[in-house]
Amino acid sequence: MAEPSVVKLEGALTLETVTACLGRALPAGDLVFDLGSVTRVDSSALALLLAWLRRAKARGSAVELRALPEPLLALARLYGIDTLLPLAA
């Protein structure tokens, strides 16, 4: 089985930056989204991750989220969607 492709996200994931990411082509196969270098988030970051998760699921790819910033996890809990996020163990 092939190793998953790592998609590293950096900087701010906010309304001002997420729109440019939405159309980003994702690598084929299974994916790991590494958010360890993300410095700022708002609810737009959740929208981006959910859109990418839907895309990956539609093509049969497994996804793992790694190093989610605590503020992003807190937002996911607030909205009641934290259980939808495939967090790394």
PDB file of N, CA, C and O in Angstrom:
ATOM      1  N   MET A   1       0.834  -1.183   0.000  1.00  0.00           N
ATOM      2  CA  MET A   1       0.000   0.000   0.000  1.00  0.00           C
ATOM      3  C   MET A   1       0.883   1.252   0.000  1.00  0.00           C
ATOM      4  O   MET A   1       1.854   1.318   0.753  1.00  0.00           O
ATOM      5  N   ALA A   2       0.565   2.221  -0.813  1.00  0.00           N
ATOM      6  CA  ALA A   2       1.370   3.443  -0.949  1.00  0.00           C
ATOM      7  C   ALA A   2       1.216   4.331   0.282  1.00  0.00           C
ATOM      8  O   ALA A   2       0.176   4.356   0.940  1.00  0.00           O
ATOM      9  N   GLU A   3       2.280   5.047   0.558  1.00  0.00           N
ATOM     10  CA  GLU A   3       2.241   6.033   1.632  1.00  0.00           C
ATOM     11  C   GLU A   3       1.298   7.171   1.237  1.00  0.00           C
ATOM     12  O   GLU A   3       1.222   7.526   0.060  1.00  0.00           O
ATOM     13  N   PRO A   4       0.575   7.751   2.210  1.00  0.00           N
ATOM     14  CA  PRO A   4      -0.297   8.880   1.864  1.00  0.00           C
ATOM     15  C   PRO A   4       0.522  10.107   1.503  1.00  0.00           C
ATOM     16  O   PRO A   4       1.647  10.282   1.972  1.00  0.00           O
ATOM     17  N   SER A   5      -0.049  10.943   0.674  1.00  0.00           N
ATOM     18  CA  SER A   5       0.575  12.231   0.347  1.00  0.00           C
ATOM     19  C   SER A   5       0.296  13.199   1.482  1.00  0.00           C
ATOM     20  O   SER A   5      -0.818  13.247   2.004  1.00  0.00           O
ATOM     21  N   VAL A   6       1.305  13.968   1.866  1.00  0.00           N
ATOM     22  CA  VAL A   6       1.149  14.950   2.939  1.00  0.00           C
ATOM     23  C   VAL A   6       0.926  16.320   2.314  1.00  0.00           C
ATOM     24  O   VAL A   6       1.726  16.790   1.504  1.00  0.00           O
ATOM     25  N   VAL A   7      -0.176  16.950   2.706  1.00  0.00           N
ATOM     26  CA  VAL A   7      -0.495  18.306   2.266  1.00  0.00           C
ATOM     27  C   VAL A   7      -0.257  19.198   3.478  1.00  0.00           C
ATOM     28  O   VAL A   7      -1.009  19.156   4.451  1.00  0.00           O
ATOM     29  N   LYS A   8       0.799  20.006   3.407  1.00  0.00           N
ATOM     30  CA  LYS A   8       1.185  20.864   4.533  1.00  0.00           C
ATOM     31  C   LYS A   8       0.532  22.234   4.377  1.00  0.00           C
ATOM     32  O   LYS A   8       0.698  22.909   3.361  1.00  0.00           O
ATOM     33  N   LEU A   9      -0.208  22.623   5.402  1.00  0.00           N
ATOM     34  CA  LEU A   9      -0.859  23.936   5.412  1.00  0.00           C
ATOM     35  C   LEU A   9      -0.087  24.852   6.349  1.00  0.00           C
ATOM     36  O   LEU A   9       0.343  24.439   7.426  1.00  0.00           O
ATOM     37  N   GLU A  10       0.085  26.111   5.923  1.00  0.00           N
ATOM     38  CA  GLU A  10       0.895  27.055   6.694  1.00  0.00           C
ATOM     39  C   GLU A  10       0.212  28.406   6.783  1.00  0.00           C
ATOM     40  O   GLU A  10      -0.615  28.763   5.944  1.00  0.00           O
ATOM     41  N   GLY A  11       0.575  29.147   7.815  1.00  0.00           N
ATOM     42  CA  GLY A  11       0.076  30.514   7.951  1.00  0.00           C
ATOM     43  C   GLY A  11      -1.372  30.558   8.399  1.00  0.00           C
ATOM     44  O   GLY A  11      -1.854  29.652   9.080  1.00  0.00           O
ATOM     45  N   ALA A  12      -2.056  31.616   8.010  1.00  0.00           N
ATOM     46  CA  ALA A  12      -3.444  31.840   8.407  1.00  0.00           C
ATOM     47  C   ALA A  12      -4.395  31.073   7.502  1.00  0.00           C
ATOM     48  O   ALA A  12      -4.237  31.069   6.281  1.00  0.00           O
ATOM     49  N   LEU A  13      -5.378  30.428   8.105  1.00  0.00           N
ATOM     50  CA  LEU A  13      -6.493  29.821   7.368  1.00  0.00           C
ATOM     51  C   LEU A  13      -7.743  30.569   7.806  1.00  0.00           C
ATOM     52  O   LEU A  13      -8.458  30.155   8.718  1.00  0.00           O
ATOM     53  N   THR A  14      -7.979  31.672   7.133  1.00  0.00           N
ATOM     54  CA  THR A  14      -9.090  32.552   7.477  1.00  0.00           C
ATOM     55  C   THR A  14      -9.872  32.888   6.213  1.00  0.00           C
ATOM     56  O   THR A  14      -9.503  32.470   5.115  1.00  0.00           O
ATOM     57  N   LEU A  15     -10.923  33.624   6.370  1.00  0.00           N
ATOM     58  CA  LEU A  15     -11.765  34.013   5.240  1.00  0.00           C
ATOM     59  C   LEU A  15     -10.936  34.641   4.126  1.00  0.00           C
ATOM     60  O   LEU A  15     -11.238  34.447   2.948  1.00  0.00           O
ATOM     61  N   GLU A  16      -9.910  35.380   4.479  1.00  0.00           N
ATOM     62  CA  GLU A  16      -9.080  36.051   3.489  1.00  0.00           C
ATOM     63  C   GLU A  16      -8.201  35.084   2.693  1.00  0.00           C
ATOM     64  O   GLU A  16      -7.817  35.395   1.565  1.00  0.00           O
ATOM     65  N   THR A  17      -7.880  33.928   3.254  1.00  0.00           N
ATOM     66  CA  THR A  17      -6.929  33.025   2.600  1.00  0.00           C
ATOM     67  C   THR A  17      -7.541  31.721   2.094  1.00  0.00           C
ATOM     68  O   THR A  17      -7.009  31.112   1.166  1.00  0.00           O
ATOM     69  N   VAL A  18      -8.626  31.295   2.676  1.00  0.00           N
ATOM     70  CA  VAL A  18      -9.191  29.981   2.369  1.00  0.00           C
ATOM     71  C   VAL A  18      -9.749  29.894   0.954  1.00  0.00           C
ATOM     72  O   VAL A  18      -9.665  28.836   0.330  1.00  0.00           O
ATOM     73  N   THR A  19     -10.304  30.954   0.445  1.00  0.00           N
ATOM     74  CA  THR A  19     -10.894  30.921  -0.891  1.00  0.00           C
ATOM     75  C   THR A  19      -9.887  30.458  -1.931  1.00  0.00           C
ATOM     76  O   THR A  19     -10.232  29.690  -2.830  1.00  0.00           O
ATOM     77  N   ALA A  20      -8.664  30.910  -1.819  1.00  0.00           N
ATOM     78  CA  ALA A  20      -7.622  30.502  -2.767  1.00  0.00           C
ATOM     79  C   ALA A  20      -7.301  29.010  -2.635  1.00  0.00           C
ATOM     80  O   ALA A  20      -6.883  28.379  -3.606  1.00  0.00           O
ATOM     81  N   CYS A  21      -7.493  28.451  -1.447  1.00  0.00           N
ATOM     82  CA  CYS A  21      -7.184  27.038  -1.219  1.00  0.00           C
ATOM     83  C   CYS A  21      -8.276  26.104  -1.729  1.00  0.00           C
ATOM     84  O   CYS A  21      -7.995  24.957  -2.079  1.00  0.00           O
ATOM     85  N   LEU A  22      -9.497  26.575  -1.774  1.00  0.00           N
ATOM     86  CA  LEU A  22     -10.625  25.700  -2.126  1.00  0.00           C
ATOM     87  C   LEU A  22     -10.450  25.009  -3.470  1.00  0.00           C
ATOM     88  O   LEU A  22     -10.786  23.833  -3.609  1.00  0.00           O
ATOM     89  N   GLY A  23      -9.934  25.716  -4.449  1.00  0.00           N
ATOM     90  CA  GLY A  23      -9.766  25.138  -5.772  1.00  0.00           C
ATOM     91  C   GLY A  23      -8.477  24.370  -5.962  1.00  0.00           C
ATOM     92  O   GLY A  23      -8.215  23.836  -7.040  1.00  0.00           O
ATOM     93  N   ARG A  24      -7.678  24.315  -4.922  1.00  0.00           N
ATOM     94  CA  ARG A  24      -6.371  23.649  -4.997  1.00  0.00           C
ATOM     95  C   ARG A  24      -6.535  22.178  -5.377  1.00  0.00           C
ATOM     96  O   ARG A  24      -7.375  21.469  -4.823  1.00  0.00           O
ATOM     97  N   ALA A  25      -5.725  21.740  -6.321  1.00  0.00           N
ATOM     98  CA  ALA A  25      -5.729  20.330  -6.698  1.00  0.00           C
ATOM     99  C   ALA A  25      -5.075  19.525  -5.582  1.00  0.00           C
ATOM    100  O   ALA A  25      -4.017  19.895  -5.073  1.00  0.00           O
ATOM    101  N   LEU A  26      -5.706  18.438  -5.213  1.00  0.00           N
ATOM    102  CA  LEU A  26      -5.167  17.571  -4.179  1.00  0.00           C
ATOM    103  C   LEU A  26      -4.482  16.370  -4.823  1.00  0.00           C
ATOM    104  O   LEU A  26      -4.932  15.890  -5.864  1.00  0.00           O
ATOM    105  N   PRO A  27      -3.407  15.883  -4.222  1.00  0.00           N
ATOM    106  CA  PRO A  27      -2.733  14.719  -4.778  1.00  0.00           C
ATOM    107  C   PRO A  27      -3.670  13.507  -4.812  1.00  0.00           C
ATOM    108  O   PRO A  27      -4.614  13.413  -4.027  1.00  0.00           O
ATOM    109  N   ALA A  28      -3.394  12.597  -5.723  1.00  0.00           N
ATOM    110  CA  ALA A  28      -4.175  11.361  -5.800  1.00  0.00           C
ATOM    111  C   ALA A  28      -3.839  10.465  -4.609  1.00  0.00           C
ATOM    112  O   ALA A  28      -2.780  10.605  -3.997  1.00  0.00           O
ATOM    113  N   GLY A  29      -4.728   9.564  -4.294  1.00  0.00           N
ATOM    114  CA  GLY A  29      -4.491   8.598  -3.232  1.00  0.00           C
ATOM    115  C   GLY A  29      -4.859   9.129  -1.868  1.00  0.00           C
ATOM    116  O   GLY A  29      -5.519  10.160  -1.736  1.00  0.00           O
ATOM    117  N   ASP A  30      -4.418   8.402  -0.854  1.00  0.00           N
ATOM    118  CA  ASP A  30      -4.720   8.780   0.520  1.00  0.00           C
ATOM    119  C   ASP A  30      -3.946  10.043   0.895  1.00  0.00           C
ATOM    120  O   ASP A  30      -2.874  10.317   0.356  1.00  0.00           O
ATOM    121  N   LEU A  31      -4.521  10.810   1.840  1.00  0.00           N
ATOM    122  CA  LEU A  31      -3.969  12.122   2.175  1.00  0.00           C
ATOM    123  C   LEU A  31      -3.810  12.308   3.678  1.00  0.00           C
ATOM    124  O   LEU A  31      -4.591  11.791   4.476  1.00  0.00           O
ATOM    125  N   VAL A  32      -2.784  13.056   4.038  1.00  0.00           N
ATOM    126  CA  VAL A  32      -2.611  13.563   5.395  1.00  0.00           C
ATOM    127  C   VAL A  32      -2.527  15.072   5.274  1.00  0.00           C
ATOM    128  O   VAL A  32      -1.662  15.597   4.574  1.00  0.00           O
ATOM    129  N   PHE A  33      -3.425  15.770   5.955  1.00  0.00           N
ATOM    130  CA  PHE A  33      -3.353  17.228   6.010  1.00  0.00           C
ATOM    131  C   PHE A  33      -2.634  17.596   7.296  1.00  0.00           C
ATOM    132  O   PHE A  33      -3.135  17.343   8.392  1.00  0.00           O
ATOM    133  N   ASP A  34      -1.462  18.192   7.158  1.00  0.00           N
ATOM    134  CA  ASP A  34      -0.632  18.585   8.292  1.00  0.00           C
ATOM    135  C   ASP A  34      -0.854  20.065   8.560  1.00  0.00           C
ATOM    136  O   ASP A  34      -0.479  20.916   7.754  1.00  0.00           O
ATOM    137  N   LEU A  35      -1.468  20.362   9.700  1.00  0.00           N
ATOM    138  CA  LEU A  35      -1.789  21.744  10.059  1.00  0.00           C
ATOM    139  C   LEU A  35      -0.857  22.293  11.129  1.00  0.00           C
ATOM    140  O   LEU A  35      -1.173  23.294  11.772  1.00  0.00           O
ATOM    141  N   GLY A  36       0.282  21.651  11.323  1.00  0.00           N
ATOM    142  CA  GLY A  36       1.214  22.045  12.372  1.00  0.00           C
ATOM    143  C   GLY A  36       1.797  23.443  12.221  1.00  0.00           C
ATOM    144  O   GLY A  36       2.248  24.026  13.207  1.00  0.00           O
ATOM    145  N   SER A  37       1.799  23.994  11.013  1.00  0.00           N
ATOM    146  CA  SER A  37       2.353  25.333  10.788  1.00  0.00           C
ATOM    147  C   SER A  37       1.267  26.391  10.572  1.00  0.00           C
ATOM    148  O   SER A  37       1.558  27.500  10.124  1.00  0.00           O
ATOM    149  N   VAL A  38       0.032  26.050  10.887  1.00  0.00           N
ATOM    150  CA  VAL A  38      -1.058  27.020  10.762  1.00  0.00           C
ATOM    151  C   VAL A  38      -1.011  27.947  11.971  1.00  0.00           C
ATOM    152  O   VAL A  38      -0.943  27.494  13.113  1.00  0.00           O
ATOM    153  N   THR A  39      -1.047  29.245  11.706  1.00  0.00           N
ATOM    154  CA  THR A  39      -0.867  30.228  12.777  1.00  0.00           C
ATOM    155  C   THR A  39      -2.161  30.880  13.255  1.00  0.00           C
ATOM    156  O   THR A  39      -2.248  31.326  14.399  1.00  0.00           O
ATOM    157  N   ARG A  40      -3.165  30.935  12.382  1.00  0.00           N
ATOM    158  CA  ARG A  40      -4.434  31.579  12.735  1.00  0.00           C
ATOM    159  C   ARG A  40      -5.560  30.882  11.992  1.00  0.00           C
ATOM    160  O   ARG A  40      -5.393  30.467  10.845  1.00  0.00           O
ATOM    161  N   VAL A  41      -6.726  30.753  12.660  1.00  0.00           N
ATOM    162  CA  VAL A  41      -7.869  30.105  12.017  1.00  0.00           C
ATOM    163  C   VAL A  41      -9.152  30.851  12.352  1.00  0.00           C
ATOM    164  O   VAL A  41      -9.234  31.578  13.341  1.00  0.00           O
ATOM    165  N   ASP A  42     -10.143  30.648  11.503  1.00  0.00           N
ATOM    166  CA  ASP A  42     -11.515  31.003  11.824  1.00  0.00           C
ATOM    167  C   ASP A  42     -12.393  29.895  11.254  1.00  0.00           C
ATOM    168  O   ASP A  42     -11.875  28.872  10.806  1.00  0.00           O
ATOM    169  N   SER A  43     -13.681  30.074  11.263  1.00  0.00           N
ATOM    170  CA  SER A  43     -14.573  29.006  10.812  1.00  0.00           C
ATOM    171  C   SER A  43     -14.369  28.655   9.340  1.00  0.00           C
ATOM    172  O   SER A  43     -14.772  27.576   8.906  1.00  0.00           O
ATOM    173  N   SER A  44     -13.762  29.533   8.579  1.00  0.00           N
ATOM    174  CA  SER A  44     -13.460  29.230   7.180  1.00  0.00           C
ATOM    175  C   SER A  44     -12.513  28.048   7.058  1.00  0.00           C
ATOM    176  O   SER A  44     -12.594  27.294   6.089  1.00  0.00           O
ATOM    177  N   ALA A  45     -11.628  27.875   8.012  1.00  0.00           N
ATOM    178  CA  ALA A  45     -10.711  26.739   8.000  1.00  0.00           C
ATOM    179  C   ALA A  45     -11.485  25.433   8.100  1.00  0.00           C
ATOM    180  O   ALA A  45     -11.141  24.457   7.433  1.00  0.00           O
ATOM    181  N   LEU A  46     -12.524  25.405   8.923  1.00  0.00           N
ATOM    182  CA  LEU A  46     -13.363  24.208   9.010  1.00  0.00           C
ATOM    183  C   LEU A  46     -14.075  23.945   7.693  1.00  0.00           C
ATOM    184  O   LEU A  46     -14.163  22.802   7.246  1.00  0.00           O
ATOM    185  N   ALA A  47     -14.580  25.000   7.074  1.00  0.00           N
ATOM    186  CA  ALA A  47     -15.260  24.842   5.783  1.00  0.00           C
ATOM    187  C   ALA A  47     -14.308  24.252   4.748  1.00  0.00           C
ATOM    188  O   ALA A  47     -14.700  23.381   3.972  1.00  0.00           O
ATOM    189  N   LEU A  48     -13.075  24.714   4.731  1.00  0.00           N
ATOM    190  CA  LEU A  48     -12.073  24.190   3.800  1.00  0.00           C
ATOM    191  C   LEU A  48     -11.821  22.708   4.049  1.00  0.00           C
ATOM    192  O   LEU A  48     -11.840  21.905   3.116  1.00  0.00           O
ATOM    193  N   LEU A  49     -11.584  22.345   5.309  1.00  0.00           N
ATOM    194  CA  LEU A  49     -11.302  20.947   5.622  1.00  0.00           C
ATOM    195  C   LEU A  49     -12.482  20.044   5.271  1.00  0.00           C
ATOM    196  O   LEU A  49     -12.288  18.949   4.743  1.00  0.00           O
ATOM    197  N   LEU A  50     -13.692  20.491   5.558  1.00  0.00           N
ATOM    198  CA  LEU A  50     -14.865  19.686   5.227  1.00  0.00           C
ATOM    199  C   LEU A  50     -15.030  19.531   3.719  1.00  0.00           C
ATOM    200  O   LEU A  50     -15.406  18.459   3.244  1.00  0.00           O
ATOM    201  N   ALA A  51     -14.754  20.584   2.967  1.00  0.00           N
ATOM    202  CA  ALA A  51     -14.829  20.493   1.502  1.00  0.00           C
ATOM    203  C   ALA A  51     -13.802  19.500   0.982  1.00  0.00           C
ATOM    204  O   ALA A  51     -14.120  18.678   0.123  1.00  0.00           O
ATOM    205  N   TRP A  52     -12.573  19.563   1.489  1.00  0.00           N
ATOM    206  CA  TRP A  52     -11.538  18.633   1.060  1.00  0.00           C
ATOM    207  C   TRP A  52     -11.873  17.201   1.483  1.00  0.00           C
ATOM    208  O   TRP A  52     -11.610  16.258   0.737  1.00  0.00           O
ATOM    209  N   LEU A  53     -12.452  17.036   2.674  1.00  0.00           N
ATOM    210  CA  LEU A  53     -12.848  15.697   3.119  1.00  0.00           C
ATOM    211  C   LEU A  53     -13.917  15.117   2.196  1.00  0.00           C
ATOM    212  O   LEU A  53     -13.864  13.936   1.851  1.00  0.00           O
ATOM    213  N   ARG A  54     -14.884  15.937   1.794  1.00  0.00           N
ATOM    214  CA  ARG A  54     -15.928  15.478   0.866  1.00  0.00           C
ATOM    215  C   ARG A  54     -15.313  15.061  -0.472  1.00  0.00           C
ATOM    216  O   ARG A  54     -15.664  14.022  -1.031  1.00  0.00           O
ATOM    217  N   ARG A  55     -14.393  15.884  -0.973  1.00  0.00           N
ATOM    218  CA  ARG A  55     -13.734  15.567  -2.247  1.00  0.00           C
ATOM    219  C   ARG A  55     -12.966  14.254  -2.169  1.00  0.00           C
ATOM    220  O   ARG A  55     -13.059  13.412  -3.062  1.00  0.00           O
ATOM    221  N   ALA A  56     -12.214  14.093  -1.098  1.00  0.00           N
ATOM    222  CA  ALA A  56     -11.421  12.880  -0.931  1.00  0.00           C
ATOM    223  C   ALA A  56     -12.325  11.652  -0.792  1.00  0.00           C
ATOM    224  O   ALA A  56     -12.059  10.606  -1.384  1.00  0.00           O
ATOM    225  N   LYS A  57     -13.380  11.787  -0.016  1.00  0.00           N
ATOM    226  CA  LYS A  57     -14.309  10.667   0.171  1.00  0.00           C
ATOM    227  C   LYS A  57     -14.960  10.282  -1.155  1.00  0.00           C
ATOM    228  O   LYS A  57     -15.132   9.096  -1.438  1.00  0.00           O
ATOM    229  N   ALA A  58     -15.321  11.267  -1.965  1.00  0.00           N
ATOM    230  CA  ALA A  58     -15.970  11.011  -3.246  1.00  0.00           C
ATOM    231  C   ALA A  58     -15.079  10.203  -4.182  1.00  0.00           C
ATOM    232  O   ALA A  58     -15.573   9.447  -5.019  1.00  0.00           O
ATOM    233  N   ARG A  59     -13.772  10.362  -4.042  1.00  0.00           N
ATOM    234  CA  ARG A  59     -12.861   9.603  -4.914  1.00  0.00           C
ATOM    235  C   ARG A  59     -12.275   8.377  -4.233  1.00  0.00           C
ATOM    236  O   ARG A  59     -11.411   7.700  -4.790  1.00  0.00           O
ATOM    237  N   GLY A  60     -12.754   8.094  -3.015  1.00  0.00           N
ATOM    238  CA  GLY A  60     -12.342   6.883  -2.315  1.00  0.00           C
ATOM    239  C   GLY A  60     -11.025   6.988  -1.577  1.00  0.00           C
ATOM    240  O   GLY A  60     -10.426   5.966  -1.244  1.00  0.00           O
ATOM    241  N   SER A  61     -10.560   8.192  -1.313  1.00  0.00           N
ATOM    242  CA  SER A  61      -9.293   8.395  -0.599  1.00  0.00           C
ATOM    243  C   SER A  61      -9.519   8.479   0.904  1.00  0.00           C
ATOM    244  O   SER A  61     -10.499   9.065   1.364  1.00  0.00           O
ATOM    245  N   ALA A  62      -8.611   7.894   1.654  1.00  0.00           N
ATOM    246  CA  ALA A  62      -8.620   8.046   3.107  1.00  0.00           C
ATOM    247  C   ALA A  62      -7.921   9.354   3.456  1.00  0.00           C
ATOM    248  O   ALA A  62      -6.999   9.779   2.760  1.00  0.00           O
ATOM    249  N   VAL A  63      -8.367   9.990   4.539  1.00  0.00           N
ATOM    250  CA  VAL A  63      -7.799  11.272   4.959  1.00  0.00           C
ATOM    251  C   VAL A  63      -7.528  11.235   6.450  1.00  0.00           C
ATOM    252  O   VAL A  63      -8.291  10.664   7.229  1.00  0.00           O
ATOM    253  N   GLU A  64      -6.419  11.861   6.826  1.00  0.00           N
ATOM    254  CA  GLU A  64      -6.076  12.033   8.235  1.00  0.00           C
ATOM    255  C   GLU A  64      -5.681  13.489   8.440  1.00  0.00           C
ATOM    256  O   GLU A  64      -4.970  14.070   7.620  1.00  0.00           O
ATOM    257  N   LEU A  65      -6.146  14.073   9.541  1.00  0.00           N
ATOM    258  CA  LEU A  65      -5.759  15.440   9.906  1.00  0.00           C
ATOM    259  C   LEU A  65      -4.734  15.350  11.015  1.00  0.00           C
ATOM    260  O   LEU A  65      -4.952  14.691  12.032  1.00  0.00           O
ATOM    261  N   ARG A  66      -3.612  16.020  10.808  1.00  0.00           N
ATOM    262  CA  ARG A  66      -2.501  15.950  11.759  1.00  0.00           C
ATOM    263  C   ARG A  66      -2.215  17.351  12.312  1.00  0.00           C
ATOM    264  O   ARG A  66      -2.253  18.344  11.586  1.00  0.00           O
ATOM    265  N   ALA A  67      -1.929  17.399  13.611  1.00  0.00           N
ATOM    266  CA  ALA A  67      -1.498  18.634  14.290  1.00  0.00           C
ATOM    267  C   ALA A  67      -2.512  19.761  14.152  1.00  0.00           C
ATOM    268  O   ALA A  67      -2.151  20.898  13.845  1.00  0.00           O
ATOM    269  N   LEU A  68      -3.785  19.441  14.381  1.00  0.00           N
ATOM    270  CA  LEU A  68      -4.833  20.472  14.330  1.00  0.00           C
ATOM    271  C   LEU A  68      -4.590  21.493  15.439  1.00  0.00           C
ATOM    272  O   LEU A  68      -4.428  21.111  16.598  1.00  0.00           O
ATOM    273  N   PRO A  69      -4.561  22.791  15.104  1.00  0.00           N
ATOM    274  CA  PRO A  69      -4.393  23.801  16.154  1.00  0.00           C
ATOM    275  C   PRO A  69      -5.574  23.747  17.135  1.00  0.00           C
ATOM    276  O   PRO A  69      -6.714  23.519  16.729  1.00  0.00           O
ATOM    277  N   GLU A  70      -5.299  23.953  18.387  1.00  0.00           N
ATOM    278  CA  GLU A  70      -6.337  23.896  19.411  1.00  0.00           C
ATOM    279  C   GLU A  70      -7.511  24.843  19.124  1.00  0.00           C
ATOM    280  O   GLU A  70      -8.659  24.449  19.334  1.00  0.00           O
ATOM    281  N   PRO A  71      -7.269  26.080  18.651  1.00  0.00           N
ATOM    282  CA  PRO A  71      -8.423  26.942  18.339  1.00  0.00           C
ATOM    283  C   PRO A  71      -9.340  26.351  17.258  1.00  0.00           C
ATOM    284  O   PRO A  71     -10.554  26.552  17.301  1.00  0.00           O
ATOM    285  N   LEU A  72      -8.770  25.630  16.300  1.00  0.00           N
ATOM    286  CA  LEU A  72      -9.576  25.006  15.258  1.00  0.00           C
ATOM    287  C   LEU A  72     -10.381  23.840  15.832  1.00  0.00           C
ATOM    288  O   LEU A  72     -11.547  23.657  15.485  1.00  0.00           O
ATOM    289  N   LEU A  73      -9.764  23.066  16.698  1.00  0.00           N
ATOM    290  CA  LEU A  73     -10.470  21.974  17.343  1.00  0.00           C
ATOM    291  C   LEU A  73     -11.591  22.517  18.243  1.00  0.00           C
ATOM    292  O   LEU A  73     -12.673  21.935  18.317  1.00  0.00           O
ATOM    293  N   ALA A  74     -11.325  23.616  18.912  1.00  0.00           N
ATOM    294  CA  ALA A  74     -12.352  24.237  19.760  1.00  0.00           C
ATOM    295  C   ALA A  74     -13.545  24.700  18.918  1.00  0.00           C
ATOM    296  O   ALA A  74     -14.693  24.539  19.334  1.00  0.00           O
ATOM    297  N   LEU A  75     -13.284  25.269  17.747  1.00  0.00           N
ATOM    298  CA  LEU A  75     -14.377  25.665  16.854  1.00  0.00           C
ATOM    299  C   LEU A  75     -15.178  24.450  16.396  1.00  0.00           C
ATOM    300  O   LEU A  75     -16.407  24.492  16.350  1.00  0.00           O
ATOM    301  N   ALA A  76     -14.482  23.377  16.059  1.00  0.00           N
ATOM    302  CA  ALA A  76     -15.164  22.159  15.624  1.00  0.00           C
ATOM    303  C   ALA A  76     -16.056  21.617  16.741  1.00  0.00           C
ATOM    304  O   ALA A  76     -17.177  21.178  16.483  1.00  0.00           O
ATOM    305  N   ARG A  77     -15.568  21.648  17.961  1.00  0.00           N
ATOM    306  CA  ARG A  77     -16.383  21.203  19.106  1.00  0.00           C
ATOM    307  C   ARG A  77     -17.590  22.116  19.294  1.00  0.00           C
ATOM    308  O   ARG A  77     -18.701  21.643  19.534  1.00  0.00           O
ATOM    309  N   LEU A  78     -17.371  23.417  19.186  1.00  0.00           N
ATOM    310  CA  LEU A  78     -18.448  24.390  19.342  1.00  0.00           C
ATOM    311  C   LEU A  78     -19.575  24.133  18.344  1.00  0.00           C
ATOM    312  O   LEU A  78     -20.752  24.213  18.695  1.00  0.00           O
ATOM    313  N   TYR A  79     -19.207  23.824  17.096  1.00  0.00           N
ATOM    314  CA  TYR A  79     -20.197  23.573  16.046  1.00  0.00           C
ATOM    315  C   TYR A  79     -20.700  22.128  16.046  1.00  0.00           C
ATOM    316  O   TYR A  79     -21.587  21.786  15.264  1.00  0.00           O
ATOM    317  N   GLY A  80     -20.150  21.286  16.906  1.00  0.00           N
ATOM    318  CA  GLY A  80     -20.596  19.902  17.007  1.00  0.00           C
ATOM    319  C   GLY A  80     -20.160  19.031  15.845  1.00  0.00           C
ATOM    320  O   GLY A  80     -20.826  18.048  15.519  1.00  0.00           O
ATOM    321  N   ILE A  81     -19.038  19.387  15.214  1.00  0.00           N
ATOM    322  CA  ILE A  81     -18.564  18.588  14.068  1.00  0.00           C
ATOM    323  C   ILE A  81     -17.205  17.946  14.316  1.00  0.00           C
ATOM    324  O   ILE A  81     -16.609  17.387  13.396  1.00  0.00           O
ATOM    325  N   ASP A  82     -16.713  18.020  15.535  1.00  0.00           N
ATOM    326  CA  ASP A  82     -15.404  17.455  15.835  1.00  0.00           C
ATOM    327  C   ASP A  82     -15.356  15.949  15.564  1.00  0.00           C
ATOM    328  O   ASP A  82     -14.293  15.421  15.239  1.00  0.00           O
ATOM    329  N   THR A  83     -16.469  15.263  15.689  1.00  0.00           N
ATOM    330  CA  THR A  83     -16.495  13.818  15.441  1.00  0.00           C
ATOM    331  C   THR A  83     -16.413  13.489  13.950  1.00  0.00           C
ATOM    332  O   THR A  83     -16.169  12.340  13.583  1.00  0.00           O
ATOM    333  N   LEU A  84     -16.612  14.479  13.102  1.00  0.00           N
ATOM    334  CA  LEU A  84     -16.512  14.266  11.656  1.00  0.00           C
ATOM    335  C   LEU A  84     -15.073  14.366  11.159  1.00  0.00           C
ATOM    336  O   LEU A  84     -14.775  13.977  10.029  1.00  0.00           O
ATOM    337  N   LEU A  85     -14.190  14.884  11.994  1.00  0.00           N
ATOM    338  CA  LEU A  85     -12.817  15.125  11.593  1.00  0.00           C
ATOM    339  C   LEU A  85     -11.947  13.898  11.874  1.00  0.00           C
ATOM    340  O   LEU A  85     -11.874  13.445  13.016  1.00  0.00           O
ATOM    341  N   PRO A  86     -11.290  13.359  10.848  1.00  0.00           N
ATOM    342  CA  PRO A  86     -10.435  12.177  11.028  1.00  0.00           C
ATOM    343  C   PRO A  86      -9.073  12.576  11.595  1.00  0.00           C
ATOM    344  O   PRO A  86      -8.092  12.717  10.865  1.00  0.00           O
ATOM    345  N   LEU A  87      -9.040  12.751  12.903  1.00  0.00           N
ATOM    346  CA  LEU A  87      -7.825  13.223  13.555  1.00  0.00           C
ATOM    347  C   LEU A  87      -6.810  12.098  13.693  1.00  0.00           C
ATOM    348  O   LEU A  87      -7.164  10.939  13.906  1.00  0.00           O
ATOM    349  N   ALA A  88      -5.536  12.470  13.566  1.00  0.00           N
ATOM    350  CA  ALA A  88      -4.446  11.510  13.764  1.00  0.00           C
ATOM    351  C   ALA A  88      -4.445  11.071  15.221  1.00  0.00           C
ATOM    352  O   ALA A  88      -4.768  11.852  16.117  1.00  0.00           O
ATOM    353  N   ALA A  89      -4.085   9.834  15.444  1.00  0.00           N
ATOM    354  CA  ALA A  89      -4.077   9.293  16.811  1.00  0.00           C
ATOM    355  C   ALA A  89      -2.973   9.891  17.647  1.00  0.00           C
ATOM    356  O   ALA A  89      -2.829   9.543  18.819  1.00  0.00           O
TER     357      ALA A  89
END
